[in-house]
């Protein structure tokens, strides 16, 4: 009484595509592509009793960048295009007026900054300045620091700053990679200060 | 009989759609990996400015978002056309930013509260007056780590250089 072997019925997979499409469309609708990227900045804390630091900083160690309501740049009391900003900021930071910075290749001009540790860039914007302009100016100034750090890293270790930073991130404490990163930051500390907002029209 | 059978076999067989689910699943997985969940429904238009010195926000759970921009057309009757601040799903006043940020911060583990970043997603056309007000609010509540959300610049010249 051997029966004929029954064939296993094939599962109909036609609806599988529909299900997958449904899921796909759900994801298309509920998700976004944009990745969170941006300029990281640190705001100064509000201090009740303000220390009179302003008096201790020499005038020549401050690089004053002012943006007016018409999105025009005034750098060290001179009108400037944004395309020139990075170059002149780099010149200012790297000036090395007192010769204490071993890594700097600046002009040592007596009217510009003493050394990168003392050089402060101050940005002030008007209430009418557009956010676009403000971001581009901040970006250019950060780029100036980035370029100087890149140069230093290339000269010393033949790698760019981002590589040094990545290496330091994964490395253990008191390793060579961490020290390198620290050294670069010590030579060119990012000193971007923002003036207290003024409500001038 | 055999004659009829032969006739039937000549018909073109149905196209197999068995690989269709696979293809769709592949697309699905791509989208699942490449995108992120939309957190809030944007009521303001945010056309981010672009910049080159951008850093990625590493810890998503430690980020608090503040959206700034002109209300979208649907909401203009209610909120006007001037740039407004959006917190979570609602359009709010600038003075509420501080409270909002402290609330978000209280949900974060205490050890990591100091690492919280406030991401300002503002439209390029917003005036700095509003942004400064927000920054003052943030300083008041001691939320000092901020991130100006921007888009990367597609720099043709740089790309060319790196390919050399």
Interface residues (C-beta under 8 A of the other chain):
Chain A: X13 X14 X16 X17 X19 X20 X21 X23 X24 X27 X28 X30 X31 X32 X33 X34 X35 X36 X37 X38 X39 X40 X41 X42 X43 X44 X45 X46 X67 X125 X126 X127 X128 X129 X130 X131 X132 X134 X135 X136 X138 X139 X142 X143 X146 X197 X199
Chain B: X17 X18 X20 X21 X24 X25 X27 X28 X31 X32 X34 X35 X36 X37 X38 X49 X51 X52 X53 X54 X55 X56 X57 X60 X63 X68 X117 X119 X122 X123 X124 X125 X126 X127 X128 X129 X131 X132 X133 X135 X136 X138 X139 X140 X142 X144 X145 X146 X147 X148 X149 X150 X151 X152
